[in-house]
Amino acid sequence: MKFRFAIHFVLLLIFWSYNFEAFAQQKQAFKVIAFFTGKNDKAHISFVKEAHRFFPETGKQMGFTYDSTSNWDNMNDQFMAQYQAVIFLDTRPDTPEQRAAFQRYMERGGGWIGFHFAAFALTPSAYPQNWDWYHDHFLGSGQYKSNTWRPTSAILKVENKASAFTRNLPDTFRTAPNEWYCWERDLKKNPDIEVLLSVDNASFPLGTGPKQHEIWHSGYYPVAWTNKKYRMLYINMGHNDIDYDNKTDKELSFTFANKTQNQFVIQSLMFLGAK
């Protein structure tokens, strides 16, 4: 029995060594710029700070450079021309000039990853749906519809393992805790959208309440997708769990504490940043 266990352990080490080596061979030099707002929701602020630690360290290992800015006026042609990929960590550009510059960047072949709140739009709210190209065409999701609460981990299903975004991922995997969003539009009906990850049925019920409508018991919920007309990826993850109940504001979870989820993020960024 001990010998058999030792053999299995050695084979497992060989398997992980092979996959790490294959992953490390993707190293390439490119520049990433992350835009963020970092205000209001403590869970989103926690995620932004975590991203500012995770991406620079990952960049050292994988060969890319990570810069960040909270000045959305940097969303202009001259500034963006320095970067092969852009990340929206929490919000989106608001002025017509910023929005036009981002659209040009994407139409010229730039890479983009948006996390969690970067897709949020709800009229009326502080972030209304007043940008049709971004929410209806580029993302394809339309407005925010509902969410789960409290932040909980989910089991996700990989929809297409042949995609450059999802290669080498298992068929299903458990995520870090997150607040999960539901959208106004059915992404499966959009021929331009390829859903990459969705909530697996094994996740239900998803959420703990106390409001019953914030617990999902069934349904189809896309979590990550790409628009095939652009070099882009939206990822619903990006909301850390915070101890609001006891009013300590202690961070109870971290998005980048999950290895499989990180693999998905990193290999996606490496693909989108490729020259």
C-alpha positions, 0 to 999 in steps of 0.5 A: 500500500505504501509503495502504491501510494509512493508511485501515485505521488511521484506520478502526480509530481511529474504531472504538475512539473510537466504542466508548470513547465509548459505554462512557464514556456509561455513567457513573453514581454508585453505591457499591461495597464490596469484602470481602477476607481477604488472607491465606495465598496470595501469588497471591490477595494480589497480586490483592487489592492489584491490585484496590485500585489498579484499581477506585478509578482506574476509579471516578474515570473511570466515576463510582462510589465504591470502598470496601474492608474486611477486616472481615467483620463489616461484612456486616450490614444497616446497613452494606450498605445504603450500597452498590449493589454488593458484591465478594468479592475472595478469600474469603466470609463465614463466620459465620451472621450474616454469611451471613444478611446477605449472603443478605438483601442479594442477595434485596433486589436488591443487585449482586455480583461474586465473583472466583476463590477467592470460590467455593472450597469443599472438604470437608475444607479450611480452606474447607469446603462448609458453606453450601448456599445460597451454593455449591449455590443461589446459585453453583450450582457446588457444591464445587471439583473440580480446577484447572490449574497453572501459571497460564496465559492461556486463550482464552475463548468468549463464550456469549451476546453479547446479555447485558448482561454480555458486549455488545461483547466479541469472539467469543473473547479471550485472558485474563491468566494465571490458575489455572482451576477446575473444579466439582463440578456441571454448570452447563449443567444448571441452568436458573437459571444462564447461562454467559457465558464458557467455555474455548474448545477453542483453549486446550487443552492448558491448564496446563503442569504438572508434574503431568499431572492439572493440565493440561486437554486437553479438556472443557467449563469455565465461567469466568463465569456469572450466576444469573438469580434475582439480580443477580450475576456469578462470574468465575473470574479472580483468581489472579496468577502468582507465582515460587514455583519460584525462591522469589523470590515475584516477581509474574509477571502481573497480572489487570487487565493485559488490556484485553478482560478489563477491559472485561468486568469494568467493564461488568458492574460498571456493570450491577450497580451501576445503580439 
